[in-house]
């Protein structure tokens, strides 16, 4: 086997293994983060109105 074919074969196999690792990581790692939201008391009239519209 000449060197060019060997290099092509190794680069293709390396690409397949590299992409397979990232596909496995996509399934293993969680998708969303659990973020805690701070609930603050509205300070002004506009914040009170927007919060009451969000709570509908």
C-alpha positions in Angstrom: 0.0 0.0 0.0 1.5 3.3 -0.9 1.7 6.2 1.5 -1.0 8.3 0.0 -3.7 5.6 0.4 -2.6 4.9 3.9 -2.8 8.6 4.8 -6.3 8.9 3.3 -7.5 5.8 5.1 -6.1 7.0 8.4 -7.6 10.5 8.0 -11.0 9.1 7.1 -10.9 6.7 10.1 -9.8 9.5 12.4 -12.7 11.7 11.2 -15.2 8.9 11.8 -13.9 8.3 15.3 -13.8 12.0 16.1 -17.3 12.6 14.9 -18.6 9.4 16.7 -17.1 10.8 20.0 -19.0 14.1 19.5 -22.3 12.3 18.7 -22.0 10.2 21.9 -21.3 13.4 23.9 -24.4 15.0 22.4 -26.5 12.2 23.8 -24.8 11.9 27.1 -24.5 15.6 28.2 -27.6 17.3 29.5 -29.4 19.7 27.1 -30.6 22.4 29.4 -29.2 24.0 32.5 -31.2 24.4 35.6 -31.1 28.0 36.4 -32.6 29.6 39.5 -34.6 32.6 38.8 -34.6 35.4 41.4 -38.1 36.7 42.1 -37.9 40.3 43.0 -40.6 42.6 44.1 -41.6 45.1 41.4 -40.3 48.6 42.2 -42.2 50.9 39.9 -45.6 51.1 38.4 -44.4 49.9 35.0 -42.8 46.8 36.6 -46.0 46.0 38.4 -48.0 46.2 35.2 -45.6 44.0 33.2 -45.5 41.4 36.0 -49.3 41.3 36.2 -49.4 40.8 32.4 -46.8 38.0 32.6 -48.7 36.2 35.4 -51.9 35.9 33.3 
